[in-house]
């Protein structure tokens, strides 16, 4: 697997070059369906279209578009700009331990549209956007260079939109929060992170996350994380030749004995007994597929 494939699963930066006719771009098409996007429109008009909206934006404009199910851009002829998108996993890597990290996570978690920005301010973003786009088009793009461009871009957008001064008081929809929680769990369940970590990434309190999960899914956040961990443990025990000690380490357990107790408490069998029972059946045609976000209600 090349670096190009690796970085393109986490990051995109597509120029919106002037065209002679109107065109449409579904920005949430796979593999970008879980990306947060930043639209930087230097000139022209773009229509945001989804089952729930139909809104026209006229440049210059900067728009923060958090992950959603189905969103398309209808780009008028002659319009220019860029669409930047990134996964929650890459955002966590880029802003981890940075003083601005919390603000940047909030920035990409809430829709913000600023059409009162001076053209010169938007144009100042263009060299960075072009640099990132060109880097991603290289045969072997540098992850380090791409992340450096991304950090500068996110910081500039954060300052340009005035997001650091926004109160973020618009209530987020429960479905949006739970969807982002699922993405975070998928990215971090092997790290044995506390629930407070997920709540901080979402910009809410741990109590609110607990309430949302309990009401909507009938399970607490920690139960959902544990379910994902157990499912992954089962898959590894069924398919991997690694030792139980190695599987425990791969799932973030420093103590294999604790992993064994955890697994038995959740399944009623020790890891060794589960592997033996699975092997003794001798028929793996019904084995589970890898877990996905759809496995949660």
N, C-alpha and C positions, 0 to 999 in steps of 0.2 A: 504494500500500500504506500503510495507516494505522499509526500507532503501536500501536494496539490489536492489530492482527494481528501486528506485529513482536514485541511483548513477550509475547504469548500463545503464541508458538512456543518461548519460552525459560523461561516462568515460569507457575506456577499456584498459587492459594491458595484452596481450597474449604472453606467451613464445613461441618461435619457437624452440622446442626441436628437437634434432637430430633424423632423421627417416631413415629407410632403403631404401625408395624410394622417388622419386620426388613427391611433392604435390602442390596443388594450393589453394590459399585463396583469395576470392574476398573481399577486405577490405572495399569496399563501399557498401556492401549489407546492407539492413535495419537491425537494426536501425542506422547504422553508415554512411549513405550516405552523411551526412553533417559534418562529423568529419574532423578535421585536424589530420594527423598522423605523428608520428616520428618512423622511422625504425632504430633500432640499431642492426647491424649484427656483431657478434663477429667473426664468421668464416663461410666459405662456400660461396655459391653464391645464389643470388636472382634475378629473372628477373621481371622487372616492365612491366606489359602488360596492354594496354588499346587500344581503337580504334585508338588513335593518337600516340602511342609509343610502342616500344619494346626494352628495355634497360637492360643490365646485370650489376649488381653491385656485386663486390667481397669484402668480408670482410677482415679486419675490415672497417666498413663504418657507417656513421650516415647520414640519409636522412630525410629532412623535406618535407612532402607531403601535401600541402594544399588541401582543399575540391575539389573534382572533381566528374564527373558523373559516371565513370566506370573504376575502377583500381583493378587489381589483382596482387598478388605476386605468382610467380612460384618458389618454394623453392627447391633447390637441396638437394639430400640425404646427411645427415651428417651436414647440416648447422645449426647454432645456433644463437639465438638472441631473440629480443622482438619486438613486434609492439605495440606502445602506441598511443591511439587515444582519442580525447576529443572534446566536442562540443564548439561552440563559447560562449554559455551561461555559461558553467563552466569556461572557460578561463576568461571571464569577472569577475566572482565571485572570482577567485583565485588571479588575478593580480590587482583587483580594488584598487586604491589609493596607489599602491606600486611604488617605484621609478623606478623599472625595467619594469613596466607594459607596457609602450609604446613599448619598445624594444621587449618584449615577444610577443606582438600582431603582430608586424612586422615579427618576426621570423616565426610564424605559418601562415603568409599570403603569403609567397613566397617560392617557391621550392628551397631548398639548399641541395646539395649532396656533402659530404666531404669524399673522399676516401684516403686522405693523413694523416689520423689520426693514431697515434700509437696504437697498440693493447692494451697496458696497460691503455691508456686513455679511450678506449671503455670499457674495463673490469671494470674500476672504476665505471661505471654506473650500472653494473649488480646487485650489492646488493640492490640499490634503486628500480630497475625494479622488482626484485624478491619480495622485500618487498611490493610494490604496488600490484603486481599480487596476492600474498598470501592474502593480506588484502581484495581484491575484491572477492576472493574465499570463504571467511568466510560466515557463514550462515547469520550473521548480520554485514556486513562491516561497519566500522566507516567512516562517511563522513569526519570528522575532520582529521583522520589519513590518509585517501586517499588523501585529498587535501594537507596535509603536504608533503607526498611523492611526489606529483605532482609538488608542488612549487620547491622543491629541484631538481627534475629531469629537469624541464624546465630551471632553472637557470644554471645547469651544462651543459645542451645541448647548451644553448645560449652562454656560455663562450667557450665551446669546439669547436663549429663550427666557432667561431670568428665572429658571426653574429652582435655583437655590433660594429664591425669595418667595416662591409660591407656597401657599399653605397646604396643598394636597388635601383639601377638605372634601372634594367630590367623592362620594362613597363608591367604592369599587363593587361591581356585581359579584355575587357569591360564586357564580360559575367561573368568572375570570380568575378569581383568587384560587379556587380549587384546581383549575387547569394549570396555573403557574406552580402551585404546590406539587402537583403530579410531576411536572417537568423537573422541578428541583429535586424531588425524591429520586427520580430516575438518574439524575446526574450525581447524586451524593449519597445514596443509600449504602454504598460500600465503604463509606468513610466514618460510619457510626457517629453522625452529627447529632447534637441535641435538638429538640424541637425549637428551642429558642433561636437557633441558627436559621431554621426555615422561616420562622416568624419575622426575624430581622430582614431576611432577603425579600420578604413580601411587603415589608413596611407596615406590619400590623403587630399587635401583641400576641403572645403565646395563648392567652386566654381567648382572644377572638378566634384564632385559628382552631383551637379546641372546640369552640362553640359551633363554628361553621362546619367542621368535619362531622361532628356528632349529629347535628341536625340534618345535614344533607346526605351523609353517607352511612350514618349509624355506627360509626367507628371513630375513635379518637385519632389524632395525628400519629401518635406513637404506634398504635395498632396498625395503621396503614403502612408505616415504614417497616414495621416488623413483618407484615405480610409479604412485602416486596423482598425483604431479606430472605425469608424462609423459602419463597418461591425460587429465588436464585440459588439458594443452597441445595434445594431438591434437584434442580437442573444439573448443577455441578456434580452432585453425588451420583446421579443417574448416568451422566455422559462423560465426565472427566476422569482420567486415570490418576489424578492427583490424590495425595494422601489427605485424610481428614484434617490434619494439621495445616497442610497447604491451602485447603479450601477455606479453613477458618481465617487464615491470614489474608486471603484474597477478598474476604468479606469484611475486613477491618477489625477482626477479633484478635487481640494480642495474646489472649489466653485460650488455647484450644479446649481446655476443660470447661471454661465458661460457655464457649460455643456449643459444646455437647449438651450442657445443661439447658441452654436457651433453646436449642433445637428440639430436645425431648419435651420440654415444657409446652412448646407450641404444637408438636405433632404427635406426642405420645410414644415416639420411638427415638432411640439414640441415632446419631448419624450413621454409625456402623450397622445398626440393625435395619435402618431404612435402606441403605445401599444393598445389604444382603437380601432383603425382601424384594427389592426391585430386580436384582440380578437373578434371583431364584425363579422369577416368573418366566424369564427367558423370551418374552415377547415384548418388544419395545415399540410396536406399531402404534400404540395408543399414548405414547409419551407426550408430555405437554410441550407446546410451543413456547418460545421465549416470551416473557411477560411484556406487556405493552400498556400504554395509558388506557386503552380500552378495557383492560381487565378491572379497572375501578368503575363503579357505577357512575 
